[in-house]
Amino acid sequence: MEDGPSGATGGASYYLADGVRRAFAAREGNISILPARLKAAGMPDRLMYVSLDQLYSPKKTASASDPRLIRVRQAMQTPAGRAKIPPLEIEILGAWGQSESIPLRDVGLTP
């Protein structure tokens, strides 16, 4: 994996293609860097670490009662649990076919 946990890739912004709940749970658990798989058309996938500040979400809210969010929040509480969580799937922000997105920090929590 490139760009180790001590230094996530800087500057670029990424669209969360898969893993909004995982990223949201990390944000709520004060985890600032997560592993991610960067996907780009015509290029091989790239494993890297990404800062949550670089992420944009297609979802504007997350539901606190969603069992998937509850499970991932519990897993994020321990290093062993975090190790079992698959990498996020991200794309360079603005790539063709992406829906509207907002910064991950602006994703709200609903009951």
C-alpha positions in Angstrom: 0.0 0.0 0.0 1.4 3.4 -0.9 1.5 6.5 1.3 1.6 5.1 4.8 -0.6 6.0 7.7 1.8 8.7 8.9 1.2 10.7 5.8 -2.0 10.3 3.7 -1.8 11.7 0.2 -2.2 15.4 0.4 -4.1 18.0 -1.7 -6.4 15.9 -3.9 -10.1 15.5 -3.3 -11.9 12.2 -3.7 -15.4 11.0 -4.3 -16.6 8.1 -2.1 -17.8 5.5 -4.6 -18.2 2.9 -1.8 -17.8 3.2 1.9 -19.7 6.3 3.0 -20.8 4.6 6.3 -17.3 3.4 7.0 -15.9 6.9 6.4 -18.7 8.4 8.5 -18.0 6.0 11.4 -14.3 6.8 11.2 -15.2 10.5 11.4 -17.4 10.0 14.4 -14.7 7.8 16.1 -12.0 10.5 15.6 -10.1 8.4 13.1 -8.6 10.7 10.5 -7.0 8.4 7.9 -8.3 5.2 6.3 -7.1 2.8 3.6 -8.7 3.3 0.2 -8.6 1.8 -3.3 -8.4 4.6 -5.9 -10.2 3.6 -9.1 -9.7 5.5 -12.3 -10.8 4.5 -15.8 -8.1 2.8 -17.8 -5.7 2.6 -14.8 -5.0 -0.2 -12.3 -6.4 0.3 -8.9 -4.1 2.0 -6.4 -4.1 1.1 -2.7 -3.4 4.2 -0.5 -4.3 6.0 2.7 -6.6 9.0 2.5 -7.5 11.7 5.0 -11.2 12.1 5.7 -10.8 15.8 4.9 -10.2 14.8 1.3 -13.4 12.9 0.9 -16.7 13.9 -0.7 -19.9 11.9 -0.1 -22.9 11.4 -2.4 -25.0 11.0 0.7 -26.0 14.1 2.7 -27.0 12.2 5.8 -26.4 8.9 7.6 -29.0 7.2 9.8 -28.0 6.5 13.4 -30.5 3.6 13.4 -29.0 1.9 10.2 -27.7 -1.5 11.3 -24.8 -1.3 8.8 -23.6 2.0 10.4 -24.0 0.5 13.9 -21.9 -2.5 13.0 -19.2 -0.5 11.4 -19.1 2.0 14.3 -18.6 -1.0 16.7 -15.8 -2.4 14.4 -14.0 1.0 14.3 -13.6 1.0 18.1 -10.7 -1.4 18.1 -7.6 -1.9 16.0 -8.5 -5.5 15.3 -12.0 -4.4 14.2 -10.6 -1.7 11.9 -8.2 -4.2 10.3 -11.2 -6.3 9.1 -12.9 -3.4 7.4 -12.3 -3.3 3.7 -10.7 -0.2 2.1 -12.9 2.6 0.9 -13.4 2.8 -2.9 -12.7 6.3 -4.1 -12.4 8.2 -7.4 -10.8 11.5 -8.3 -13.5 14.1 -7.5 -15.2 15.3 -10.7 -14.7 12.2 -12.7 -17.4 11.3 -15.2 -20.6 9.7 -13.9 -20.4 10.9 -10.3 -23.5 12.2 -8.6 -23.6 15.5 -6.6 -21.5 15.3 -3.5 -20.7 17.2 -0.3 -17.6 17.2 1.9 -17.7 14.2 4.4 -17.4 16.7 7.3 -20.9 18.1 6.2 -22.7 14.7 6.2 -25.3 14.9 8.9 -26.6 12.3 11.3 -30.4 11.5 11.4 -32.2 9.4 14.0 
